[in-house]
Amino acid sequence: MKNFVWNRMHRSLRAVGLAAMAAAALAGCATISSTPEKAVQQRASEYWKARVAGDHAKAYALSSPSYRKLQTVEQFSMQFGSAASLKGAEPVNVTCEPEKCTVRIKISAAPALAGMNLGTIDTHLSETWLLEDGQWWRYHDL
């Protein structure tokens, strides 16, 4: 009886282990088969969430390695004045070539004009993301 219970428990544990390995393999495949558009949309979303939150270090970390070699996080942060307060930003369209993607971003901002309450204004901008060392990075002009 002991052997029967042991064998049955062993088979159950083995089945659970195989199921877990299969799930992990499928998750890995899903990541591998992700399109450049999806990968860039995710990274652009992370970049703009960090910018809206005022987390310049996190946004800077998503900038291309070549940009980060030339600019410090402090220099990066100094680009963003107080003329408008970002309220939200989201990627709305991504089009990719083999090593370059263009992302259309919808920006919501509240302009800071003395004595005037303009509310939130929406606008759009396009930005470039480049594939470098197997990862997508936001391109910045110097």
N, C-alpha and C positions, 0 to 999 in steps of 0.2 A: 504494500500500500504506500509506504514511504517513497519508493522509487517511482510509482505512478504519479504521485503528487509532485515530486521533484521534477520529473520529466515534463509534466504539463506546465509547471511554473517556468521551467527553462525555455520551453517553446514559446510561451507568452512573452517572456522578456526578450527573446530573440526577435519575435515578430515586431514588438514595439521598437527595438533598436533598428531593425531594417526599415520600418516606416519612417523613423526619424532621419535616417540617412537618406532615404528617398526624398523626403521633404527638403532637406538641406541641399541636395543636388538640384532639385527643381528650382529652389530659390536662387541658387548660383546661376542656373541657366537663364532665369528671368533677368538677372542683373547683366549677364553677358550679352543677351539679345536686346537690351535696351537700345533704343535708337539714339543717335546724337541729339535729335530734337528734344527728346524726353530728358536726357542727361543735362543738357544746357538749360532747359526750362527749370529743372530742379535747382541747379546751381545759381541761375539768375534770381530765382525766388529767394534763395538763401541770402544772396548778396543784398537784395533790396529789403528784406526783413531786417537784416543787420543795420542797414543805412537808416531805415525808419526808426529803429530802436536806439539809434545813436551809438551803436557798437562798431566804431570805425575799425578797430583791430580785427574783428571778424570779417568785415567787408574787405579790408585790405588783404587778408589771407586768401581771398578768392581772386585777387588780382594776379596777373601773369607773373611768373618768376622773373622774367626779364624786367618788368616794371619795378618789382620789389628790390631788384639789384640796384636800381637807380634812385628810388625814392624810399624814404623812411615812412613808418606809420604816422609820424607827426606831420611830415610834409603832405601825406595823403589826407589827413584830417583837416589841414588848413585850407583845403580846396572848398570846403563846405561852409559858407558863411551863414549869417542869420537872416538873410533877406526873405526866406520862406521856411516854414516849418513843414517837413514832410509828414503827411497824415497816413499815407498808404502808397504802395507800389506793387504792381504785379505784371508778370510777363503775359502778354496776350497773343503773341504770335512768334514762332521760331522757324526760321528757314536756314537750312545748312547746306554747305558745300563740304567736300572731304575734310578740310582742316579749318573751316571758318563758318561761324553761324552769326546770323543777324537776328537780334531779339528786339521786338517792339514792346516797349514798356508803357503801361498806363500809370501815370504819377498823379497823386492827389496831394495838393499842398495848400497851405494857408499863408498867403503873402503877408508880410509884416510891414504895413504902411501906417505911419503915425496918424492917429485920428480916424482911420478908416477900417471898417470891418467888412472885408470882401468875402468872408466865408471861405469855403474850400473850392479851389479851382482844379479841374482835371486837365491834364495835357498828356501828350505822348512823346516819347523819344525812342530813337533806335540806338542800339549799342552792339558792339562786336565782341564775340567770344571766340578764342583761338584754341586749337588743340595743340598742346605742348607737353611732351613727355607722357603721352597717354591720358592726359586729363584736360578738361575744358577750363579755361581761365578768362576772366574779363579783361579786355584790352583797354588801355588808357593811353591817350595822347599825352605827350610831355610838353 
